[in-house]
Amino acid sequence: MSDQNLKRVIIEPVTRVEGHGKVSILLDQDNKVKQARLHIVEFRGFERFIQGRPYWEVPVLVQRLCGICPVSHHLAAAKAMDWIVGGENLTPTAEKMRRLMHYGQTFQSHALHFFHLCSPDLLFGFDADPSIRNVIGVARKYPDLAVQGVMMRKYGQEIIKATAGKKIHGTGAIPGGVNKNLSIEERDVFLKDIDQMLEWGRGALKIARDYTIENLDKVKDFGSFESNHAGLVRKDGCLDLYDGYLRAVDSQGNRILDDMDPQKYTEFIQEGVKSWTYMKFPFLKSIGPEDGWYRVGPLSRINVCDFIDTPEAEAARKEFKAITDDKPNHITMAYHWTRMIEVLHSIEKINELLHDTDLQGTDLVVKGQRREEAASILEAPRGSLFHHYKVDENDQVVMANLIVSTTNNNEPMNRAVTKVAEDYLSGQAEITEGLLNHIEVAIRAYDPCLSCATHAMGKMPLIVSLFDHEGQLLDKKVKE
């Protein structure tokens, strides 16, 4: 049966995610799903924009990819430029200031996603009336949770401002180090609220944990499938969100990428291209595009690491892994549980760093042997983020390649869309808003940042069109 003889359902754009994308679903005459795809309709040109710019501008330039996670790009670019100037061995003050910035970013980003974007689905149900299934509905029925989400995000944003100079598009990280330390006065402001943030972090973790366990029969198969997983670890196998080596395991937990040095990523990672989306499809070269794709992000990081070096998050990790007898957990909705484990880990690390006197040090920058090429990997809130640059003798960037977290999750998100469409839309005589939201729920679990994965400007309405098997338009709904 040709595409012309199939019903076509379009969700454009996917809502409550960062950036713009659409989902297309093809149904046959019996309303069975024949194909489901997530299309990224934005186009990113940053890898060309950066060429010709001096290397020291790059950590600031690349942040314009996104207003949601600029710190991730800022630090990933700065880490690559450390290698360019021979300053990869940072001073204790520089490394700890960057780590504080990064944990502040992770804390606020995870809080934003969980409380503002995902909680409406978890609190009201996937099929709830969309007029209440939103952040305003949460604020009306659960005002304490709404305030908690806002204040947690504010705390993280203030950490970013103190370390990067601004809450969005800061300048704190420079090649070879940082341009400021943390004053005692700044530190004391954060310490004043640290106990409250720790308590709220524990509470957020409990919400996500309890939801997953109480709804395990429902969520274990919802958009779920076995997969490979990848994430950064330290040499000792500890979870490390800022720096380390890339490890990948298969669906059973067997090591398939053995703690890869980020500088060698091109030897192990390749990007595939498909005609129907602007986003690429990374995979492990040793396995190939068919089976070498992998998931990244909080779920994958918890699956690949051996332990977490903060006590409360480590206890939460052990409880999470016990669900699957210490094997990798493939439940897509479990991203929320692991995301909140990282919220608790981040605030524990922030507390630890705030008590470290190295943050008041004055030795901020180092330089060494100049290089012409460098790469870095950072664990952004949404997953592993790759930055790769070449710089000529005139200090100008001549090549840039970015593999962002959402790109790494491209194949998994498409599989989640297909799984949910087959399970919930096949055979339905009427395509309701609630059924379509099931697909969006699966996408939101990955916390995709489509602006990072591509790049675009402007707004787009939500348009859903329903066609019969002869291609005739049966129904169309538009939501601004």
PyMOL commands that set and color helices and strands:
alter all, ss='L'
color gray80, all
select helices_A, chain A and resi 3-5+46-49+55-65+70-84+92-124+135-141+143-164+184-214+216-219+262-267+298-304+311-322+332-354+357-360+405-408+410-424+433-444+450-453
alter helices_A, ss='H'
color red, helices_A
select strands_A, chain A and resi 7-11+21-27+33-40+173-174+177-178+228-233+245-249+255-260+269-272+281-284+294-295+373-380+383-391+397-403+462-467+473-479
alter strands_A, ss='S'
color yellow, strands_A
deselect
rebuild
show_as cartoon
